[in-house]
Amino acid sequence: MNPNKTISPAGGDQSKQLNTVFIIAWFMCTVFYFVQYALRSAPSIMQQEIIATLNISSIEMAGIIGLYFYSYAFFALVSGVLLDRIGPRFTASLGILLVVLGCVLFCSGTVFSAKSGRFLQGAGSGLAFTSAVFLATRGFPKKWLATAVGMTQCFGMLGGFMGQAVVSPIIKNQVLTWQMFWMVSAGVLVVIFIGSVLITPRTREGKINWGGLTEPYLVVLKNPQSYVCAIISAMMFMPTNVGNIAWGSQFLIDGLNADPSDVALRLAMVPLGWVIGCPILGYISDSIGRRKPVVLGSIIMMLITGGVIVYLPNSMPNYVMGLLLGIFSGAAMIPYTMIKEVNPDEVKGTATGVINFIVFVTSAIVTNLFSMLIGHLKEIEGGQLTLKVFQSADMVFVGGLALAFVLTLVVRETGSKAKAA
């Protein structure tokens, strides 16, 4: 089939047949999602090298990492409109190009270029997941769609794991400098870009009434349940997005005096836990027909595992506790399902964009506020990053999870058994 031909299933509905061209395009976009997730987590294990090169503090470094979440949130929000208006070929390809440019700028040697590059990485990555889901809905029969979307998410989480566990020895053993790593990554993405352009079909779902573009957003945003779902997920993502990715390396090295050679693998246990936890917890939720019990139980286990890691370090196997924290934080994806279920069918895509926006804006804001808090507590401790500093700052995550627990108690149950009742 000629990919240059405009293809659009009638009404955007899924057929009962596999559409090979769209499946290949979906796989290509999923590979992009894998790579961008690896690049999202990679800076956490090369912070010392970047800090030395740019001559910045660890707090400034955390701020640079946090820029990713701002741009990711905005582009995730508008990605649905881009996909509907101009199709996945342009949208996915635009995302890849933005990440390529972001990689090149990130390693250019100045603070401004590093900030610009990280911002562009987030912008391009914000288009990856929604583009993959868009292609999956046109390539797979409806009964296989959940599996395809689940595989997409697992690819991303696996990329997050490899961005820490695999990249670390490459940098630490000086196989590549940290700058060379980003240039090689840009080259890999160029290859993916070429494949995406050649393979991805052009689709047009019909002209959009630009004057009515805000209507789906208004439907979602006028529903109080949408905010509750989004805040629950945002609070559950904080220990991983902020704690693990932005500050995990500093916590292990400065707070726990961990062996630097072990840091990357210990951090990588959390995204590896996502790979396990996301599908398993989602399956449990579907099997029992309830969302809230799984989320509540996971929040409790996050508090326990996170508490052991921060307040009782080395009392339990380090790798096991990191893995468990990642597994139970996988329940943060369940509110993504819930927000779709509390809103009308015709705005489910918009609902996904809204929750993505709120989650990542929250992560960006909290990253900056948490860095300021660390700086304040560090001054109190005589300018040293001690374990006490991190233990005091960790109350931000404890408070966030407590808020998520309370909100989960009051949010509407959307599982199949609740609907049947």
C-alpha positions as CSV (number, residue, x, y, z in Angstrom):
1,M,0.0,0.0,0.0
2,N,1.3,3.4,-0.9
3,P,1.9,5.4,2.3
4,N,1.5,8.6,0.4
5,K,-2.1,7.8,-0.3
6,T,-4.5,9.5,2.1
7,I,-6.1,6.8,4.3
8,S,-8.9,7.4,6.7
9,P,-11.2,4.7,8.1
10,A,-14.8,5.8,7.7
11,G,-15.6,8.1,10.5
12,G,-12.4,7.2,12.2
13,D,-13.9,3.9,13.4
14,Q,-11.9,0.9,14.0
15,S,-12.4,-2.0,11.6
16,K,-12.5,-5.7,12.6
17,Q,-9.4,-6.4,10.5
18,L,-5.7,-5.7,11.1
19,N,-4.4,-2.8,9.0
20,T,-0.8,-3.7,8.3
21,V,0.4,-0.3,7.2
22,F,-1.0,1.4,10.4
23,I,0.5,-1.4,12.6
24,I,3.9,-0.9,11.1
25,A,3.6,2.9,11.6
26,W,2.4,2.3,15.2
27,F,5.4,0.1,15.9
28,M,7.7,2.9,14.5
29,C,6.1,5.4,16.7
30,T,6.3,3.1,19.7
31,V,10.1,2.9,19.1
32,F,10.2,6.7,19.2
33,Y,8.2,6.5,22.5
34,F,10.8,4.1,23.8
35,V,13.7,6.3,22.9
36,Q,12.2,9.5,24.2
37,Y,11.5,7.8,27.6
38,A,15.1,6.7,27.8
39,L,16.2,10.3,27.1
40,R,13.7,11.5,29.7
41,S,15.5,9.5,32.4
42,A,19.0,9.5,31.1
43,P,20.1,12.9,32.7
44,S,19.5,11.5,36.2
45,I,22.6,9.2,35.9
46,M,24.9,11.8,34.2
47,Q,24.2,14.7,36.5
48,Q,27.7,14.9,37.9
49,E,29.2,15.1,34.4
50,I,26.8,17.7,33.2
51,I,27.2,19.8,36.4
52,A,31.0,19.8,36.0
53,T,30.8,20.7,32.3
54,L,28.2,23.5,32.7
55,N,29.6,24.7,36.1
56,I,26.2,24.7,37.7
57,S,24.8,23.6,41.0
58,S,22.7,20.5,41.6
59,I,19.7,22.7,42.2
60,E,20.2,24.4,38.8
61,M,20.6,20.9,37.3
62,A,17.2,19.8,38.7
63,G,15.7,23.0,37.2
64,I,17.0,22.1,33.8
65,I,15.6,18.6,34.0
66,G,12.2,20.0,35.2
67,L,11.9,22.1,32.0
68,Y,11.0,18.9,30.2
69,F,7.7,18.6,32.0
70,Y,6.4,22.1,31.1
71,S,6.8,21.6,27.3
72,Y,5.7,17.9,27.5
73,A,2.5,19.0,29.3
74,F,1.5,21.7,26.7
75,F,2.3,19.5,23.6
76,A,0.4,16.5,25.1
77,L,-2.6,18.8,25.6
78,V,-2.6,20.0,21.9
79,S,-1.5,16.7,20.4
80,G,-5.1,15.5,19.9
81,V,-6.0,18.6,17.8
82,L,-2.8,18.2,15.7
83,L,-3.5,14.5,15.1
84,D,-7.1,15.2,14.1
85,R,-6.2,18.2,11.9
86,I,-3.0,17.2,10.1
87,G,-2.7,13.5,10.9
88,P,-0.1,11.3,12.5
89,R,2.6,11.5,9.8
90,F,3.2,15.2,10.4
91,T,2.5,15.1,14.2
92,A,4.8,12.1,15.0
93,S,7.5,13.4,12.6
94,L,7.4,16.8,14.2
95,G,7.8,15.2,17.6
96,I,10.9,13.3,16.5
97,L,12.5,16.4,14.9
98,L,11.9,18.4,18.0
99,V,13.6,15.8,20.2
100,V,16.5,15.6,17.6
101,L,17.1,19.3,17.9
102,G,16.7,19.1,21.7
103,C,19.4,16.4,21.9
104,V,21.8,18.5,19.8
105,L,21.2,21.7,21.9
106,F,21.4,19.8,25.2
107,C,25.0,18.9,24.7
108,S,26.1,22.2,23.1
109,G,28.0,23.3,26.1
110,T,26.1,26.3,27.5
111,V,23.4,26.6,30.2
112,F,21.0,28.3,27.8
113,S,21.4,25.7,25.1
114,A,21.0,22.9,27.7
115,K,17.7,24.5,28.9
116,S,16.5,25.1,25.3
117,G,17.4,21.5,24.4
118,R,15.6,20.0,27.4
119,F,12.5,22.1,26.7
120,L,12.5,20.9,23.1
121,Q,12.9,17.3,24.2
122,G,9.8,17.6,26.3
123,A,7.9,19.3,23.5
124,G,8.6,16.5,21.0
125,S,8.0,13.7,23.5
126,G,4.6,15.2,24.3
127,L,3.5,14.1,20.8
128,A,4.8,10.5,21.1
129,F,2.3,8.6,23.1
130,T,-0.9,10.2,21.7
131,S,0.5,9.6,18.1
132,A,1.1,5.9,18.9
133,V,-2.4,5.5,20.4
134,F,-3.9,7.3,17.4
135,L,-2.1,4.8,15.0
136,A,-3.1,1.8,17.2
137,T,-6.8,2.7,16.9
138,R,-6.5,2.5,13.2
139,G,-4.3,-0.6,13.0
140,F,-5.8,-3.0,15.5
141,P,-9.3,-4.4,15.9
142,K,-11.1,-3.0,18.9
143,K,-10.6,-6.2,20.9
144,W,-6.8,-5.8,20.7
145,L,-6.6,-2.1,21.2
146,A,-6.1,-2.3,25.0
147,T,-3.3,-4.7,24.5
148,A,-1.7,-2.5,21.9
149,V,-1.9,0.6,24.1
150,G,-0.6,-1.4,27.1
151,M,2.4,-2.5,25.0
152,T,3.0,1.1,24.0
153,Q,3.2,2.1,27.6
154,C,5.4,-0.8,28.6
155,F,7.8,0.1,25.8
156,G,8.0,3.6,27.3
157,M,8.7,2.3,30.8
158,L,11.3,-0.1,29.5
159,G,13.0,2.8,27.8
160,G,13.0,4.6,31.1
161,F,14.7,1.6,32.7
162,M,17.3,1.4,30.0
163,G,17.9,5.1,30.1
164,Q,19.3,4.6,33.6
165,A,20.6,1.0,33.8
166,V,22.2,0.7,30.3
167,V,23.3,4.3,29.7
168,S,25.1,4.5,33.1
169,P,28.0,2.0,32.3
170,I,28.3,3.6,28.9
171,I,29.0,7.0,30.5
172,K,30.8,5.8,33.6
173,N,33.2,3.6,31.6
174,Q,33.8,6.4,29.2
175,V,32.6,4.4,26.2
176,L,30.9,7.6,25.2
177,T,31.1,11.1,26.8
178,W,27.8,12.4,27.9
179,Q,27.9,14.8,24.9
180,M,28.5,12.0,22.5
181,F,25.6,10.0,23.9
182,W,23.2,12.8,23.0
183,M,24.6,13.2,19.5
184,V,24.3,9.4,18.9
185,S,20.7,9.5,20.2
186,A,20.0,12.3,17.8
187,G,21.4,10.1,15.0
188,V,19.2,7.2,16.0
189,L,16.1,9.5,16.0
190,V,17.0,10.7,12.5
191,V,16.7,7.1,11.3
192,I,13.4,6.7,13.1
193,F,12.2,10.0,11.5
194,I,13.0,8.8,8.0
195,G,11.2,5.5,8.7
196,S,8.2,7.4,10.1
197,V,7.9,9.7,7.1
198,L,8.2,6.8,4.7
199,I,5.8,4.4,6.4
200,T,3.2,6.5,8.2
201,P,0.0,7.0,6.1
202,R,-1.5,10.4,5.7
203,T,-4.9,10.6,7.4
204,R,-7.6,13.2,7.4
205,E,-10.5,12.8,9.8
206,G,-12.3,15.6,8.1
207,K,-12.1,19.4,8.4
208,I,-12.4,20.7,11.9
209,N,-14.5,23.5,12.9
210,W,-11.8,25.6,14.5
211,G,-14.4,27.7,16.3
212,G,-15.6,24.6,18.1
213,L,-12.2,23.3,19.2
214,T,-12.6,24.5,22.7
215,E,-15.9,22.6,23.2
216,P,-14.4,19.2,24.2
217,Y,-12.0,20.9,26.6
218,L,-14.9,22.8,28.2
219,V,-16.8,19.5,28.7
220,V,-13.9,17.9,30.5
221,L,-12.9,21.0,32.5
222,K,-16.4,21.7,33.7
223,N,-16.5,18.2,35.2
224,P,-15.1,18.4,38.8
225,Q,-14.3,14.6,38.7
226,S,-11.8,15.4,35.9
227,Y,-9.7,17.5,38.3
228,V,-9.9,14.9,41.1
229,C,-8.7,12.1,38.8
230,A,-5.9,14.4,37.5
231,I,-4.7,15.4,40.9
232,I,-4.7,11.9,42.2
233,S,-2.4,10.8,39.3
234,A,-0.2,13.9,39.6
235,M,0.4,13.2,43.3
236,M,1.2,9.6,42.6
237,F,3.7,10.6,39.9
238,M,5.6,13.0,42.1
239,P,7.9,10.5,43.9
240,T,9.0,9.1,40.6
241,N,9.0,12.2,38.3
242,V,10.5,14.5,40.9
243,G,12.1,12.1,43.5
244,N,13.6,9.5,41.2
245,I,14.3,11.4,37.9
246,A,15.2,14.8,39.2
247,W,16.7,14.2,42.6
248,G,17.3,10.4,42.9
249,S,21.0,10.5,42.0
250,Q,21.8,13.3,44.5
251,F,19.8,11.5,47.2
252,L,21.7,8.3,46.8
253,I,25.2,9.9,46.4
254,D,25.0,12.8,48.9
255,G,22.3,11.5,51.2
256,L,23.1,7.8,51.5
257,N,26.8,7.9,50.4
258,A,26.0,5.1,47.9
259,D,28.6,3.6,45.7
260,P,28.4,5.7,42.5
261,S,28.6,2.5,40.4
262,D,25.4,1.3,42.0
263,V,23.4,4.5,41.7
264,A,22.2,4.0,38.1
265,L,20.9,0.4,38.7
266,R,19.2,1.4,41.9
267,L,17.4,4.3,40.2
268,A,16.5,2.1,37.2
269,M,14.6,-0.3,39.5
270,V,11.8,2.3,39.7
271,P,11.0,2.4,35.9
272,L,11.5,-1.4,35.8
273,G,8.8,-1.5,38.4
274,W,6.5,0.6,36.1
275,V,6.9,-2.0,33.4
276,I,5.6,-4.7,35.8
277,G,3.1,-2.6,37.8
278,C,1.2,-0.8,35.0
279,P,-0.2,-3.8,33.3
280,I,-0.6,-6.0,36.4
281,L,-2.4,-3.3,38.5
282,G,-4.6,-2.4,35.5
283,Y,-5.5,-6.0,35.0
284,I,-6.4,-6.4,38.6
285,S,-8.6,-3.3,38.5
286,D,-10.4,-4.7,35.4
287,S,-10.8,-8.2,36.9
288,I,-12.4,-7.0,40.1
289,G,-14.4,-4.3,38.4
290,R,-13.2,-1.6,40.8
291,R,-10.7,1.2,40.4
292,K,-10.5,2.7,43.9
293,P,-9.4,-0.3,46.0
294,V,-6.4,-0.8,43.7
295,V,-5.4,2.9,43.8
296,L,-5.9,3.1,47.6
297,G,-3.8,0.0,48.2
298,S,-1.1,1.2,45.9
299,I,-0.9,4.6,47.6
300,I,-0.5,2.8,51.0
301,M,2.3,0.6,49.6
302,M,4.0,3.6,48.0
303,L,4.1,5.3,51.4
304,I,5.5,2.2,53.0
305,T,8.2,1.5,50.4
306,G,9.1,5.2,50.0
307,G,9.3,5.5,53.8
308,V,11.7,2.6,54.1
309,I,13.9,4.0,51.3
310,V,14.1,7.5,52.8
311,Y,13.8,7.0,56.6
312,L,15.1,3.5,57.1
313,P,17.8,3.2,54.4
314,N,19.6,-0.1,54.1
315,S,17.1,-1.8,56.5
316,M,15.7,-3.7,53.5
317,P,17.3,-4.8,50.2
318,N,17.8,-1.6,48.2
319,Y,17.0,-2.9,44.8
320,V,13.9,-4.7,46.0
321,M,12.5,-1.5,47.6
322,G,13.1,0.6,44.5
323,L,11.4,-2.1,42.4
324,L,8.4,-2.3,44.7
325,L,8.0,1.5,44.7
326,G,8.0,1.5,40.9
327,I,5.5,-1.4,40.8
328,F,2.9,0.3,43.1
329,S,3.4,3.7,41.5
330,G,2.2,2.0,38.3
331,A,-1.3,2.6,39.7
332,A,-0.9,6.2,38.8
333,M,-2.1,5.2,35.3
334,I,-5.5,4.0,36.6
335,P,-6.8,7.6,37.0
336,Y,-6.1,8.0,33.2
337,T,-8.7,5.3,32.7
338,M,-11.0,6.9,35.3
339,I,-11.0,10.3,33.7
340,K,-12.2,8.8,30.5
341,E,-15.0,6.9,32.3
342,V,-16.3,10.0,34.1
343,N,-16.5,12.0,30.9
344,P,-18.7,11.4,27.7
345,D,-17.4,9.1,25.0
346,E,-16.9,11.9,22.5
347,V,-14.3,13.7,24.7
348,K,-12.2,10.7,25.8
349,G,-9.2,11.8,23.8
350,T,-9.4,15.3,25.2
351,A,-9.7,13.9,28.7
352,T,-6.4,12.1,28.2
353,G,-4.7,15.3,27.0
354,V,-6.1,17.2,30.0
355,I,-4.9,14.7,32.6
356,N,-1.5,14.5,30.9
357,F,-1.3,18.3,31.0
358,I,-2.2,18.6,34.7
359,V,0.2,15.7,35.7
360,F,3.2,17.1,33.9
361,V,2.6,20.7,34.8
362,T,2.4,19.6,38.4
363,S,5.6,17.7,38.1
364,A,7.3,20.7,36.6
365,I,6.1,23.1,39.3
366,V,6.9,20.7,42.1
367,T,10.4,20.0,40.7
368,N,11.2,23.7,41.0
369,L,9.5,24.1,44.4
370,F,11.2,21.0,45.7
371,S,14.6,22.3,44.5
372,M,14.0,25.6,46.3
373,L,13.1,23.6,49.4
374,I,16.3,21.5,49.1
375,G,18.3,24.7,48.8
376,H,16.7,26.2,51.9
377,L,17.2,23.0,54.0
378,K,20.8,22.7,52.7
379,E,21.6,26.2,54.0
380,I,20.2,25.2,57.4
381,E,22.5,22.2,57.4
382,G,25.6,24.4,56.7
383,G,25.5,24.1,53.0
384,Q,25.7,20.3,52.9
385,L,23.3,17.9,51.2
386,T,22.8,15.5,54.0
387,L,20.3,12.6,54.6
388,K,18.4,14.9,57.0
389,V,17.8,17.4,54.2
390,F,16.3,14.8,52.0
391,Q,14.2,13.3,54.8
392,S,12.8,16.7,55.7
393,A,12.0,17.4,52.0
394,D,10.4,14.0,51.5
395,M,7.4,15.2,53.5
396,V,6.3,16.9,50.3
397,F,5.8,13.4,48.7
398,V,4.2,12.1,51.9
399,G,1.8,15.0,51.9
400,G,1.1,14.5,48.2
401,L,0.3,10.8,48.6
402,A,-1.9,11.6,51.6
403,L,-3.9,14.0,49.4
404,A,-4.2,11.4,46.7
405,F,-5.5,8.9,49.2
406,V,-8.2,11.3,50.5
407,L,-9.2,12.3,47.0
408,T,-9.5,8.6,45.9
409,L,-12.0,8.1,48.8
410,V,-14.2,10.8,47.4
411,V,-13.8,10.3,43.6
412,R,-16.6,8.4,41.8
413,E,-16.0,4.7,41.3
414,T,-16.0,4.0,37.6
415,G,-15.2,0.2,37.5
416,S,-17.5,-2.2,35.6
417,K,-19.2,-3.4,38.8
418,A,-20.0,0.1,39.9
419,K,-21.5,0.8,36.4
420,A,-23.5,-2.4,36.7
421,A,-24.8,-1.4,40.1
